[in-house]
Amino acid sequence: MFVQMRLILSYLQSHQTAELEEENAPDREIEISYSRMKELLPFKAMEDLDIFFRPTDYQTSRNIDTFYGSLKVCPISDRLLKLFLEDNCTLQRICALYLPQSPTIINETDDLFTSRDLLTTLVLTNFYVFWFPMVHTEYIKQEGAAESLESVRVFLADLRVFECLFDLARETLGSHNILYATVLLDLTCLFLNTDTTSRSLETYLVGLSIMLDCLPGLSMTTALGLEKLAFTIFVHEYNTGNFELALLFAEKAVDTIKHLGNQCCVQYASATRVKGQLLSPPPSPPSSLHNTLIVNLRTD
């Protein structure tokens, strides 16, 4: 594991003189993401959605508060419910079924998917279609919404479920893809919040490796990955006090943002904070500090 970390660090050092990100990178990202979304859809044109869906399929949505967070509940027809429960309900169809709940994505160019939005949609749709209705049917029945489509905005789920969902994302997007790397970083946050720091560390290494391969040179995306990796190593190695490697990654994140000329952004402040924690770790007991780190991560 640590050999792989060293290789990543060596890779970054060898690209110190790389060119900065192009000014039109955000526009290109939106264009690529939108093209990817069109590839996912099983329809040749958006007008085909009108043939597939009926106005009565979706009714007025409402929110209910549960132990798992605030849920958006959208009653749907029996016909559409059967489509969701089909054994051959593919990821492409699920994404298409999700779109009518977000009409602004279809009708307004200002609301096109960014890479993170697209991956969030992939995970969201699979999560509330395949896992949530099966596990929480009894609870939803108590709320009087047994035949509803639950769109979960707060993720608190079994890790095995998320691993399955990310496998679906990898199959759809490909393992050598910056979008897939982004969603891996989301998965590592979940691991870290559930005290599985070893898994979090391993997943960060994979995600960062993909990012470095897809985005050679320096970028804010890479800097974010480095900062998260440094923090994960800090949590993982707190009992041993071996923070040397974590400090190297934190310093690399700070130096990357400086090189890009973005010292006034929040991410720079966050990376600097992580570096400060590594230089002078608080004298709290390991268990107490670990809980504090988890709370801080959830509120960041």
Backbone as CSV, one residue per row, in Angstrom:
resi,resn,N_x,N_y,N_z,CA_x,CA_y,CA_z,C_x,C_y,C_z
1,MET,0.824,-1.204,0.000,0.000,0.000,0.000,0.862,1.260,0.000
2,PHE,1.861,1.279,0.927,2.671,2.481,1.050,3.633,2.637,-0.122
3,VAL,3.989,1.514,-0.783,4.778,1.622,-2.008,3.992,2.376,-3.065
4,GLN,2.688,2.087,-3.153,1.832,2.783,-4.105,1.738,4.261,-3.771
5,MET,1.689,4.587,-2.465,1.669,5.991,-2.056,2.933,6.702,-2.517
6,ARG,4.074,6.037,-2.335,5.338,6.637,-2.733,5.384,6.872,-4.240
7,LEU,4.838,5.931,-4.995,4.804,6.085,-6.446,3.956,7.284,-6.846
8,ILE,2.824,7.466,-6.155,1.969,8.618,-6.433,2.702,9.906,-6.126
9,LEU,3.393,9.937,-4.987,4.136,11.131,-4.599,5.236,11.427,-5.605
10,SER,5.931,10.373,-6.062,6.979,10.556,-7.066,6.402,11.085,-8.367
11,TYR,5.229,10.586,-8.735,4.567,11.043,-9.958,4.266,12.531,-9.874
12,LEU,3.758,12.962,-8.728,3.425,14.373,-8.553,4.666,15.244,-8.622
13,GLN,5.749,14.813,-8.000,6.974,15.598,-8.002,7.545,15.741,-9.406
14,SER,7.327,14.728,-10.244,7.853,14.782,-11.603,7.032,15.677,-12.515
15,HIS,5.874,16.179,-12.021,5.009,17.029,-12.834,4.857,18.415,-12.216
16,GLN,5.866,18.873,-11.499,5.782,20.184,-10.860,5.671,21.300,-11.886
17,THR,6.266,21.097,-13.062,6.277,22.149,-14.079,5.151,21.997,-15.091
18,ALA,4.178,21.184,-14.804,3.077,20.961,-15.755,2.268,22.240,-15.953
19,GLU,1.632,22.338,-17.097,0.830,23.523,-17.403,-0.404,23.588,-16.522
20,LEU,-0.885,24.819,-16.275,-2.091,25.015,-15.483,-3.300,24.568,-16.283
21,GLU,-4.401,24.367,-15.606,-5.636,23.976,-16.281,-6.080,25.084,-17.230
22,GLU,-6.608,24.689,-18.358,-7.064,25.663,-19.336,-8.285,26.406,-18.820
23,GLU,-8.457,27.659,-19.287,-9.551,28.490,-18.792,-10.914,27.923,-19.156
24,ASN,-10.988,27.229,-20.266,-12.284,26.709,-20.707,-12.550,25.303,-20.190
25,ALA,-11.795,24.852,-19.179,-11.977,23.500,-18.655,-13.390,23.247,-18.140
26,PRO,-14.011,24.183,-17.375,-15.379,23.922,-16.899,-16.374,23.713,-18.033
27,ASP,-16.266,24.522,-19.101,-17.179,24.353,-20.226,-16.971,22.999,-20.892
28,ARG,-15.724,22.595,-21.033,-15.440,21.305,-21.652,-15.960,20.167,-20.781
29,GLU,-15.846,20.327,-19.467,-16.341,19.307,-18.549,-17.844,19.136,-18.684
30,ILE,-18.566,20.251,-18.782,-20.018,20.178,-18.949,-20.367,19.494,-20.262
31,GLU,-19.636,19.845,-21.320,-19.913,19.254,-22.630,-19.680,17.744,-22.605
32,ILE,-18.579,17.327,-22.008,-18.272,15.905,-21.928,-19.304,15.178,-21.068
33,SER,-19.676,15.786,-19.950,-20.644,15.162,-19.051,-22.004,15.011,-19.715
34,TYR,-22.410,16.049,-20.456,-23.705,15.990,-21.121,-23.695,14.930,-22.220
35,SER,-22.556,14.819,-22.919,-22.437,13.785,-23.941,-22.525,12.403,-23.311
36,ARG,-21.901,12.252,-22.162,-21.956,10.975,-21.468,-23.382,10.650,-21.041
37,MET,-24.114,11.673,-20.585,-25.488,11.448,-20.157,-26.341,10.993,-21.330
38,LYS,-26.115,11.580,-22.508,-26.880,11.180,-23.688,-26.555,9.740,-24.082
39,GLU,-25.311,9.320,-23.838,-24.950,7.938,-24.126,-25.669,6.969,-23.190
40,LEU,-25.904,7.415,-21.963,-26.566,6.553,-20.993,-28.042,6.354,-21.308
41,LEU,-28.645,7.371,-21.912,-30.084,7.306,-22.175,-30.395,6.316,-23.298
42,PRO,-31.440,5.521,-23.153,-31.811,4.578,-24.202,-32.661,5.218,-25.293
43,PHE,-32.820,6.537,-25.254,-33.668,7.221,-26.218,-32.817,8.055,-27.169
44,LYS,-33.223,8.125,-28.415,-32.492,8.918,-29.394,-32.755,10.404,-29.220
45,ALA,-33.920,10.759,-28.728,-34.266,12.167,-28.545,-35.055,12.317,-27.259
46,MET,-35.009,13.512,-26.687,-35.742,13.753,-25.452,-37.243,13.614,-25.657
47,GLU,-37.699,13.841,-26.902,-39.131,13.737,-27.164,-39.635,12.313,-26.940
48,ASP,-38.724,11.342,-27.052,-39.130,9.956,-26.846,-39.591,9.696,-25.421
49,LEU,-39.157,10.560,-24.506,-39.584,10.404,-23.118,-41.094,10.553,-22.990
50,ASP,-41.686,11.407,-23.833,-43.132,11.618,-23.771,-43.894,10.353,-24.140
51,ILE,-43.291,9.517,-24.986,-43.930,8.266,-25.373,-43.816,7.241,-24.244
52,PHE,-42.679,7.258,-23.577,-42.419,6.280,-22.528,-43.195,6.587,-21.254
53,PHE,-43.318,7.882,-20.938,-43.982,8.288,-19.706,-45.373,8.837,-19.980
54,ARG,-46.214,8.772,-18.969,-47.551,9.349,-19.017,-47.665,10.408,-17.929
55,PRO,-48.487,11.430,-18.147,-48.605,12.507,-17.146,-49.020,12.019,-15.771
56,THR,-49.741,10.897,-15.715,-50.234,10.419,-14.418,-49.202,9.583,-13.662
57,ASP,-48.054,9.334,-14.286,-47.051,8.505,-13.626,-46.489,9.182,-12.381
58,TYR,-46.297,10.491,-12.474,-45.741,11.228,-11.343,-46.757,12.228,-10.820
59,GLN,-46.931,12.255,-9.519,-47.828,13.204,-8.892,-47.007,14.166,-8.043
60,THR,-47.674,15.004,-7.297,-46.977,15.989,-6.468,-46.138,15.286,-5.410
61,SER,-44.882,15.685,-5.316,-43.990,15.064,-4.340,-44.148,15.734,-2.979
62,ARG,-43.711,15.030,-1.946,-43.733,15.584,-0.600,-42.513,15.060,0.155
63,ASN,-42.148,15.709,1.216,-41.002,15.308,2.023,-41.467,14.711,3.345
64,ILE,-40.813,13.658,3.772,-41.081,13.092,5.086,-39.745,12.970,5.830
65,ASP,-39.769,13.189,7.124,-38.567,13.100,7.948,-38.499,11.725,8.605
66,THR,-37.368,11.065,8.454,-37.168,9.754,9.051,-35.834,9.729,9.778
67,PHE,-35.564,8.607,10.414,-34.282,8.424,11.089,-33.134,8.508,10.096
68,TYR,-33.404,8.211,8.836,-32.370,8.189,7.813,-32.231,9.523,7.101
69,GLY,-32.952,10.538,7.537,-32.867,11.844,6.905,-34.191,12.238,6.286
70,SER,-34.187,13.354,5.570,-35.387,13.832,4.892,-35.510,13.153,3.539
71,LEU,-36.661,12.538,3.285,-36.875,11.796,2.051,-37.886,12.508,1.164
72,LYS,-37.588,12.542,-0.119,-38.520,13.092,-1.092,-39.346,11.944,-1.652
73,VAL,-40.632,11.953,-1.408,-41.510,10.864,-1.811,-42.371,11.310,-2.984
74,CYS,-42.300,10.547,-4.076,-43.074,10.865,-5.280,-43.964,9.676,-5.615
75,PRO,-45.263,9.737,-5.347,-46.163,8.646,-5.720,-46.151,8.420,-7.231
76,ILE,-46.118,7.157,-7.641,-46.099,6.833,-9.061,-47.171,5.794,-9.351
77,SER,-47.445,5.602,-10.624,-48.497,4.674,-11.021,-48.011,3.231,-10.918
78,ASP,-48.954,2.294,-10.928,-48.597,0.877,-10.885,-47.780,0.485,-12.110
79,ARG,-48.099,1.085,-13.258,-47.385,0.751,-14.493,-45.907,1.082,-14.378
80,LEU,-45.614,2.285,-13.884,-44.225,2.700,-13.774,-43.523,1.958,-12.642
81,LEU,-44.272,1.632,-11.600,-43.687,0.881,-10.497,-43.194,-0.482,-10.976
82,LYS,-43.941,-1.116,-11.867,-43.532,-2.416,-12.395,-42.235,-2.303,-13.190
83,LEU,-42.057,-1.188,-13.891,-40.821,-0.985,-14.646,-39.615,-0.932,-13.715
84,PHE,-39.785,-0.291,-12.574,-38.693,-0.189,-11.618,-38.327,-1.553,-11.039
85,LEU,-39.314,-2.419,-10.895,-39.098,-3.692,-10.221,-38.737,-4.817,-11.173
86,GLU,-38.612,-4.531,-12.461,-38.240,-5.556,-13.427,-36.818,-6.037,-13.163
87,ASP,-36.606,-7.321,-13.380,-35.275,-7.884,-13.153,-34.240,-7.329,-14.126
88,ASN,-34.680,-6.969,-15.324,-33.751,-6.473,-16.337,-33.721,-4.952,-16.394
89,CYS,-34.039,-4.298,-15.285,-34.024,-2.838,-15.247,-32.572,-2.366,-15.245
90,THR,-32.089,-1.896,-16.380,-30.686,-1.549,-16.538,-30.385,-0.173,-15.965
91,LEU,-29.087,0.121,-15.835,-28.664,1.420,-15.333,-29.106,2.529,-16.280
92,GLN,-29.078,2.248,-17.583,-29.521,3.246,-18.549,-30.987,3.597,-18.349
93,ARG,-31.810,2.596,-18.135,-33.238,2.856,-17.954,-33.489,3.595,-16.645
94,ILE,-32.750,3.234,-15.612,-32.926,3.896,-14.323,-32.627,5.381,-14.444
95,CYS,-31.531,5.718,-15.134,-31.191,7.132,-15.326,-32.298,7.845,-16.080
96,ALA,-32.862,7.179,-17.065,-33.946,7.788,-17.829,-35.183,7.988,-16.964
97,LEU,-35.471,7.023,-16.106,-36.625,7.137,-15.227,-36.449,8.268,-14.226
98,TYR,-35.208,8.579,-13.898,-34.951,9.630,-12.916,-35.153,11.017,-13.509
99,LEU,-34.924,11.157,-14.807,-34.931,12.480,-15.437,-36.239,13.252,-15.279
100,PRO,-37.429,12.639,-15.428,-38.662,13.427,-15.319,-38.832,14.122,-13.978
101,GLN,-38.137,13.654,-12.938,-38.222,14.336,-11.652,-37.355,15.583,-11.620
102,SER,-36.498,15.753,-12.618,-35.610,16.916,-12.689,-35.761,17.586,-14.052
103,PRO,-36.919,18.179,-14.351,-37.163,18.730,-15.688,-36.210,19.847,-16.068
104,THR,-35.644,20.561,-15.090,-34.736,21.653,-15.425,-33.498,21.144,-16.141
105,ILE,-33.116,19.906,-15.861,-31.940,19.344,-16.511,-32.192,19.183,-18.003
106,ILE,-33.432,18.920,-18.369,-33.768,18.716,-19.772,-34.007,20.041,-20.488
107,ASN,-34.649,20.976,-19.825,-35.153,22.168,-20.504,-34.252,23.388,-20.408
108,GLU,-33.335,23.439,-19.450,-32.523,24.631,-19.263,-31.046,24.296,-19.383
109,THR,-30.373,24.972,-20.315,-28.961,24.685,-20.550,-28.095,25.068,-19.360
110,ASP,-28.555,25.976,-18.508,-27.763,26.383,-17.347,-27.670,25.285,-16.295
111,ASP,-28.524,24.277,-16.415,-28.568,23.230,-15.403,-28.063,21.886,-15.921
112,LEU,-27.187,21.925,-16.921,-26.629,20.679,-17.423,-25.762,20.030,-16.345
113,PHE,-25.603,18.735,-16.465,-24.831,18.008,-15.467,-23.365,18.430,-15.456
114,THR,-22.807,18.598,-14.271,-21.361,18.605,-14.116,-20.948,17.159,-13.856
115,SER,-19.670,16.908,-13.822,-19.224,15.529,-13.618,-19.714,14.978,-12.285
116,ARG,-19.676,15.812,-11.239,-20.108,15.346,-9.923,-21.613,15.105,-9.899
117,ASP,-22.393,15.973,-10.562,-23.841,15.780,-10.611,-24.193,14.470,-11.303
118,LEU,-23.471,14.170,-12.377,-23.758,12.961,-13.132,-23.512,11.719,-12.286
119,LEU,-22.384,11.693,-11.602,-22.079,10.535,-10.771,-23.032,10.426,-9.592
120,THR,-23.417,11.567,-9.031,-24.389,11.554,-7.940,-25.705,10.958,-8.418
121,THR,-26.102,11.299,-9.643,-27.334,10.761,-10.202,-27.241,9.251,-10.379
122,LEU,-26.087,8.783,-10.859,-25.911,7.349,-11.041,-26.079,6.606,-9.719
123,VAL,-25.474,7.139,-8.677,-25.560,6.488,-7.375,-26.954,6.632,-6.783
124,LEU,-27.511,7.840,-6.900,-28.847,8.097,-6.352,-29.884,7.155,-6.941
125,THR,-29.901,7.075,-8.257,-30.945,6.297,-8.914,-30.856,4.831,-8.532
126,ASN,-29.651,4.285,-8.533,-29.495,2.889,-8.142,-29.838,2.682,-6.680
127,PHE,-29.459,3.646,-5.858,-29.676,3.512,-4.420,-31.159,3.439,-4.093
128,TYR,-31.934,4.401,-4.599,-33.332,4.415,-4.169,-34.187,3.424,-4.927
129,VAL,-33.709,2.904,-6.054,-34.495,1.922,-6.790,-34.223,0.508,-6.288
130,PHE,-32.949,0.165,-6.132,-32.607,-1.219,-5.844,-32.560,-1.556,-4.362
131,TRP,-32.169,-0.602,-3.527,-31.963,-0.943,-2.122,-33.019,-0.369,-1.202
132,PHE,-33.263,0.896,-1.293,-34.114,1.563,-0.311,-35.536,1.004,-0.259
133,PRO,-36.230,0.815,-1.378,-37.605,0.295,-1.287,-37.671,-1.083,-0.638
134,MET,-36.665,-1.927,-0.868,-36.717,-3.280,-0.319,-36.530,-3.284,1.192
135,VAL,-35.626,-2.460,1.686,-35.293,-2.477,3.105,-36.296,-1.698,3.939
136,HIS,-36.834,-0.628,3.384,-37.653,0.277,4.180,-39.135,0.259,3.795
137,THR,-39.575,-0.812,3.161,-40.979,-0.896,2.777,-41.891,-0.832,3.998
138,GLU,-41.520,-1.522,5.055,-42.364,-1.545,6.253,-42.496,-0.144,6.853
139,TYR,-41.394,0.586,6.906,-41.457,1.928,7.483,-42.294,2.851,6.610
140,ILE,-42.112,2.767,5.304,-42.868,3.629,4.398,-44.356,3.308,4.473
141,LYS,-44.697,2.041,4.682,-46.105,1.687,4.834,-46.718,2.412,6.020
142,GLN,-45.963,2.548,7.076,-46.471,3.273,8.233,-46.728,4.736,7.908
143,GLU,-46.023,5.250,6.914,-46.216,6.640,6.505,-47.336,6.766,5.468
144,GLY,-47.937,5.623,5.086,-49.016,5.670,4.112,-48.543,5.879,2.698
145,ALA,-47.315,5.447,2.392,-46.775,5.639,1.044,-46.067,4.374,0.591
146,ALA,-46.758,3.249,0.667,-46.141,1.963,0.366,-45.722,1.858,-1.095
147,GLU,-46.466,2.476,-2.017,-46.163,2.383,-3.443,-45.556,3.697,-3.914
148,SER,-44.434,4.053,-3.335,-43.791,5.321,-3.659,-42.355,5.105,-4.087
149,LEU,-41.866,6.092,-4.791,-40.469,6.104,-5.195,-39.716,7.008,-4.233
150,GLU,-38.783,6.453,-3.482,-38.059,7.228,-2.485,-36.744,7.739,-3.065
151,SER,-36.560,9.040,-3.031,-35.320,9.653,-3.498,-34.548,10.124,-2.277
152,VAL,-33.498,9.419,-1.919,-32.787,9.678,-0.680,-31.717,10.736,-0.898
153,ARG,-31.770,11.787,-0.107,-30.800,12.867,-0.207,-29.705,12.749,0.849
154,VAL,-29.931,11.952,1.869,-28.930,11.753,2.902,-28.517,10.286,2.863
155,PHE,-27.241,10.014,2.656,-26.776,8.644,2.485,-26.323,8.042,3.814
156,LEU,-27.085,7.111,4.322,-26.679,6.318,5.476,-27.088,4.887,5.165
157,ALA,-26.187,4.126,4.542,-26.575,2.813,4.044,-25.501,1.781,4.355
158,ASP,-25.838,0.551,4.129,-24.900,-0.543,4.279,-23.775,-0.376,3.262
159,LEU,-22.532,-0.540,3.706,-21.391,-0.357,2.811,-21.425,-1.331,1.642
160,ARG,-21.934,-2.527,1.868,-21.986,-3.505,0.784,-22.890,-3.029,-0.342
161,VAL,-23.925,-2.288,0.011,-24.827,-1.746,-1.002,-24.097,-0.728,-1.860
162,PHE,-23.355,0.169,-1.217,-22.648,1.197,-1.970,-21.558,0.600,-2.846
163,GLU,-20.915,-0.449,-2.372,-19.908,-1.105,-3.190,-20.536,-1.650,-4.466
164,CYS,-21.728,-2.197,-4.340,-22.439,-2.701,-5.513,-22.785,-1.566,-6.466
165,LEU,-23.215,-0.436,-5.929,-23.592,0.700,-6.763,-22.387,1.266,-7.494
166,PHE,-21.254,1.329,-6.825,-20.063,1.851,-7.476,-19.547,0.878,-8.527
167,ASP,-19.790,-0.406,-8.332,-19.455,-1.370,-9.375,-20.275,-1.094,-10.624
168,LEU,-21.550,-0.753,-10.438,-22.397,-0.416,-11.576,-21.890,0.838,-12.278
169,ALA,-21.462,1.819,-11.496,-20.925,3.038,-12.093,-19.663,2.737,-12.888
170,ARG,-18.820,1.855,-12.368,-17.586,1.502,-13.079,-17.905,0.776,-14.381
171,GLU,-18.883,-0.119,-14.345,-19.257,-0.843,-15.554,-19.788,0.101,-16.620
172,THR,-20.493,1.148,-16.201,-21.091,2.084,-17.150,-20.072,3.087,-17.670
173,LEU,-19.256,3.632,-16.779,-18.333,4.706,-17.153,-16.961,4.200,-17.550
174,GLY,-16.592,3.024,-17.087,-15.244,2.535,-17.320,-14.344,2.890,-16.151
175,SER,-13.370,2.037,-15.863,-12.495,2.267,-14.712,-11.485,3.371,-14.967
176,HIS,-11.161,3.638,-16.226,-10.208,4.713,-16.545,-11.005,5.958,-16.913
177,ASN,-11.593,6.590,-15.910,-12.512,7.697,-16.159,-12.484,8.630,-14.959
178,ILE,-12.342,9.932,-15.218,-12.265,10.903,-14.127,-13.566,10.942,-13.335
179,LEU,-14.690,10.661,-13.988,-15.967,10.639,-13.278,-16.000,9.488,-12.275
180,TYR,-15.490,8.352,-12.695,-15.445,7.210,-11.778,-14.482,7.483,-10.623
181,ALA,-13.377,8.149,-10.901,-12.436,8.513,-9.837,-13.096,9.443,-8.827
182,THR,-13.919,10.369,-9.309,-14.614,11.293,-8.414,-15.562,10.553,-7.485
183,VAL,-16.259,9.596,-8.021,-17.211,8.864,-7.186,-16.484,7.951,-6.196
184,LEU,-15.291,7.523,-6.516,-14.503,6.742,-5.568,-14.148,7.572,-4.341
185,LEU,-13.851,8.856,-4.560,-13.547,9.723,-3.427,-14.757,9.869,-2.507
186,ASP,-15.957,9.880,-3.099,-17.166,9.914,-2.270,-17.281,8.637,-1.429
187,LEU,-16.933,7.515,-2.035,-17.007,6.241,-1.318,-16.023,6.211,-0.152
188,THR,-14.858,6.807,-0.331,-13.864,6.818,0.743,-14.353,7.620,1.945
189,CYS,-15.089,8.698,1.685,-15.674,9.464,2.801,-16.620,8.586,3.606
190,LEU,-17.387,7.761,2.914,-18.313,6.858,3.601,-17.548,5.847,4.444
191,PHE,-16.466,5.293,3.901,-15.644,4.356,4.666,-15.076,5.027,5.911
192,LEU,-14.586,6.248,5.749,-13.962,6.946,6.868,-14.983,7.254,7.959
193,ASN,-16.199,7.566,7.561,-17.250,7.882,8.527,-17.782,6.644,9.239
194,THR,-17.441,5.473,8.738,-17.898,4.234,9.376,-16.726,3.470,9.981
195,ASP,-15.645,4.189,10.256,-14.497,3.632,10.982,-13.774,2.523,10.236
196,THR,-13.898,2.461,8.935,-13.139,1.492,8.141,-12.032,2.248,7.413
197,THR,-11.049,2.704,8.188,-10.016,3.577,7.626,-9.108,2.849,6.644
198,SER,-8.894,1.559,6.853,-8.040,0.814,5.924,-8.663,0.776,4.536
199,ARG,-9.964,0.495,4.478,-10.661,0.487,3.192,-10.661,1.873,2.573
200,SER,-10.847,2.886,3.411,-10.845,4.256,2.916,-9.506,4.597,2.285
201,LEU,-8.430,4.199,2.938,-7.092,4.489,2.441,-6.837,3.791,1.113
202,GLU,-7.211,2.535,1.019,-7.014,1.784,-0.215,-7.809,2.393,-1.368
203,THR,-9.045,2.799,-1.084,-9.895,3.364,-2.131,-9.389,4.722,-2.584
204,TYR,-8.894,5.538,-1.646,-8.306,6.824,-2.017,-7.142,6.628,-2.973
205,LEU,-6.313,5.632,-2.712,-5.155,5.383,-3.570,-5.588,5.050,-4.993
206,VAL,-6.627,4.241,-5.111,-7.129,3.888,-6.438,-7.695,5.116,-7.142
207,GLY,-8.544,5.882,-6.425,-9.143,7.071,-7.024,-8.118,8.099,-7.434
208,LEU,-7.118,8.332,-6.585,-6.092,9.320,-6.904,-5.227,8.855,-8.065
209,SER,-4.943,7.569,-8.132,-4.165,7.036,-9.251,-4.881,7.264,-10.575
210,ILE,-6.205,7.044,-10.587,-6.983,7.271,-11.805,-6.967,8.746,-12.173
211,MET,-7.119,9.615,-11.169,-7.098,11.057,-11.431,-5.777,11.493,-12.047
212,LEU,-4.674,11.000,-11.499,-3.361,11.371,-12.012,-3.164,10.872,-13.432
213,ASP,-3.753,9.738,-13.738,-3.630,9.180,-15.081,-4.488,9.942,-16.080
214,CYS,-5.679,10.376,-15.631,-6.600,11.089,-16.524,-6.289,12.578,-16.603
215,LEU,-5.737,13.138,-15.533,-5.421,14.567,-15.487,-3.938,14.748,-15.192
216,PRO,-3.058,14.508,-16.183,-1.623,14.679,-15.938,-1.305,16.128,-15.604
217,GLY,-0.363,16.321,-14.715,-0.036,17.675,-14.305,-0.755,18.047,-13.029
218,LEU,-0.850,19.342,-12.784,-1.445,19.841,-11.553,-2.873,20.300,-11.791
219,SER,-3.745,20.057,-10.833,-5.138,20.486,-10.933,-5.724,20.577,-9.537
220,MET,-6.803,21.343,-9.403,-7.488,21.453,-8.119,-8.104,20.111,-7.728
221,THR,-8.523,19.338,-8.723,-9.091,18.024,-8.438,-8.063,17.126,-7.762
222,THR,-6.845,17.146,-8.289,-5.777,16.356,-7.688,-5.438,16.861,-6.293
223,ALA,-5.425,18.181,-6.125,-5.127,18.761,-4.811,-6.141,18.306,-3.771
224,LEU,-7.418,18.262,-4.165,-8.457,17.800,-3.242,-8.230,16.348,-2.850
225,GLY,-7.873,15.516,-3.838,-7.597,14.119,-3.545,-6.419,13.943,-2.603
226,LEU,-5.382,14.766,-2.792,-4.207,14.700,-1.924,-4.545,15.098,-0.490
227,GLU,-5.356,16.144,-0.357,-5.743,16.590,0.986,-6.533,15.509,1.719
228,LYS,-7.500,14.908,1.020,-8.308,13.861,1.644,-7.453,12.649,1.998
229,LEU,-6.513,12.322,1.115,-5.642,11.187,1.385,-4.779,11.447,2.613
230,ALA,-4.248,12.669,2.738,-3.434,13.020,3.903,-4.243,12.895,5.192
231,PHE,-5.482,13.369,5.157,-6.327,13.299,6.348,-6.647,11.851,6.708
232,THR,-6.875,11.026,5.691,-7.183,9.620,5.940,-5.997,8.903,6.576
233,ILE,-4.792,9.188,6.079,-3.596,8.588,6.673,-3.442,9.054,8.118
234,PHE,-3.746,10.321,8.359,-3.677,10.870,9.717,-4.574,10.079,10.663
235,VAL,-5.804,9.830,10.254,-6.737,9.062,11.087,-6.261,7.621,11.235
236,HIS,-5.806,7.049,10.120,-5.401,5.640,10.118,-4.175,5.394,10.996
237,GLU,-3.254,6.339,11.019,-1.993,6.163,11.736,-1.954,6.908,13.069
238,TYR,-3.091,7.362,13.558,-3.053,8.183,14.771,-2.476,7.431,15.964
239,ASN,-2.833,6.173,16.117,-2.334,5.398,17.256,-0.826,5.178,17.186
240,THR,-0.282,5.129,15.973,1.158,4.903,15.818,1.947,6.200,15.861
241,GLY,1.294,7.327,15.530,2.000,8.603,15.494,2.889,8.766,14.285
242,ASN,2.762,7.879,13.304,3.592,7.939,12.099,2.891,8.802,11.048
243,PHE,3.147,10.114,11.076,2.451,11.051,10.194,3.333,11.566,9.054
244,GLU,4.510,10.964,8.879,5.449,11.477,7.878,4.841,11.473,6.479
245,LEU,4.272,10.348,6.088,3.703,10.247,4.749,2.479,11.147,4.601
246,ALA,1.657,11.219,5.638,0.482,12.092,5.599,0.898,13.544,5.422
247,LEU,1.965,13.946,6.115,2.443,15.323,6.006,2.960,15.614,4.603
248,LEU,3.605,14.639,3.978,4.097,14.831,2.613,2.944,15.089,1.645
249,PHE,1.855,14.323,1.788,0.700,14.515,0.913,0.007,15.845,1.195
250,ALA,-0.081,16.235,2.466,-0.700,17.515,2.808,0.108,18.675,2.240
251,GLU,1.425,18.601,2.368,2.283,19.650,1.810,2.167,19.699,0.298
252,LYS,2.060,18.534,-0.327,1.907,18.504,-1.780,0.579,19.138,-2.202
253,ALA,-0.479,18.925,-1.419,-1.768,19.551,-1.722,-1.670,21.062,-1.617
254,VAL,-1.027,21.554,-0.551,-0.862,22.997,-0.369,-0.017,23.585,-1.490
255,ASP,1.094,22.925,-1.824,1.977,23.430,-2.881,1.281,23.435,-4.238
256,THR,0.442,22.428,-4.490,-0.281,22.364,-5.764,-1.222,23.550,-5.917
257,ILE,-1.966,23.865,-4.858,-2.902,24.994,-4.910,-2.138,26.305,-5.053
258,LYS,-1.012,26.425,-4.369,-0.185,27.625,-4.509,0.292,27.782,-5.947
259,HIS,0.744,26.695,-6.536,1.247,26.729,-7.908,0.151,27.138,-8.890
260,LEU,-1.075,26.754,-8.577,-2.205,27.122,-9.434,-2.687,28.543,-9.171
261,GLY,-2.153,29.182,-8.134,-2.515,30.569,-7.837,-3.876,30.736,-7.208
262,ASN,-4.316,29.743,-6.431,-5.657,29.794,-5.834,-5.596,29.846,-4.310
263,GLN,-4.683,30.652,-3.763,-4.519,30.689,-2.312,-5.705,31.296,-1.582
264,CYS,-6.615,31.950,-2.304,-7.758,32.600,-1.648,-8.990,31.701,-1.575
265,CYS,-8.894,30.475,-2.036,-10.067,29.604,-2.058,-10.192,28.833,-0.747
266,VAL,-11.380,28.312,-0.511,-11.654,27.554,0.709,-10.826,26.275,0.749
267,GLN,-10.596,25.683,-0.399,-9.844,24.435,-0.436,-8.412,24.630,0.061
268,TYR,-7.838,25.805,-0.234,-6.487,26.095,0.251,-6.487,26.177,1.778
269,ALA,-7.501,26.827,2.325,-7.609,26.925,3.785,-7.774,25.543,4.408
270,SER,-8.557,24.683,3.752,-8.781,23.344,4.275,-7.500,22.518,4.245
271,ALA,-6.763,22.604,3.128,-5.504,21.863,3.018,-4.492,22.351,4.047
272,THR,-4.454,23.663,4.267,-3.543,24.226,5.264,-3.911,23.759,6.668
273,ARG,-5.210,23.639,6.931,-5.658,23.161,8.242,-5.207,21.728,8.487
274,VAL,-5.335,20.880,7.464,-4.893,19.492,7.601,-3.390,19.438,7.859
275,LYS,-2.644,20.263,7.139,-1.195,20.311,7.352,-0.880,20.739,8.783
276,GLY,-1.619,21.728,9.296,-1.407,22.173,10.665,-1.701,21.082,11.679
277,GLN,-2.745,20.288,11.429,-3.066,19.175,12.328,-1.934,18.159,12.370
278,LEU,-1.309,17.946,11.229,-0.228,16.968,11.167,1.042,17.472,11.841
279,LEU,1.266,18.778,11.789,2.460,19.353,12.407,2.352,19.391,13.926
280,SER,1.131,19.563,14.428,0.943,19.626,15.882,-0.341,18.916,16.269
281,PRO,-0.369,17.576,16.212,-1.580,16.832,16.576,-1.972,17.088,18.017
282,PRO,-3.254,17.250,18.302,-3.717,17.537,19.668,-3.441,16.371,20.604
283,PRO,-3.270,16.650,21.890,-2.930,15.601,22.858,-4.124,14.843,23.396
284,SER,-5.217,14.765,22.635,-6.408,14.058,23.114,-6.174,12.555,23.064
285,PRO,-6.914,11.776,23.863,-6.818,10.316,23.778,-7.189,9.859,22.374
286,PRO,-6.607,8.764,21.883,-6.872,8.302,20.515,-8.341,8.131,20.199
287,SER,-9.111,7.482,21.094,-10.525,7.241,20.803,-11.291,8.547,20.724
288,SER,-10.995,9.488,21.627,-11.688,10.772,21.647,-11.371,11.575,20.408
289,LEU,-10.075,11.587,20.018,-9.691,12.349,18.835,-10.303,11.749,17.585
290,HIS,-10.319,10.411,17.523,-10.881,9.761,16.343,-12.332,10.152,16.150
291,ASN,-13.110,10.168,17.240,-14.510,10.574,17.143,-14.625,12.019,16.703
292,THR,-13.708,12.877,17.199,-13.736,14.284,16.820,-13.467,14.446,15.335
293,LEU,-12.517,13.658,14.805,-12.187,13.748,13.385,-13.375,13.343,12.524
294,ILE,-14.078,12.306,12.952,-15.227,11.853,12.189,-16.309,12.922,12.176
295,VAL,-16.560,13.563,13.312,-17.558,14.630,13.376,-17.146,15.789,12.486
296,ASN,-15.858,16.151,12.521,-15.373,17.247,11.686,-15.557,16.930,10.217
297,LEU,-15.299,15.672,9.834,-15.447,15.295,8.443,-16.887,15.425,7.995
298,ARG,-17.829,15.065,8.867,-19.239,15.119,8.496,-19.739,16.549,8.343
299,THR,-19.095,17.476,9.045,-19.561,18.860,9.005,-18.813,19.696,7.995
300,ASP,-17.740,19.159,7.389,-16.970,19.936,6.412,-17.725,20.061,5.104
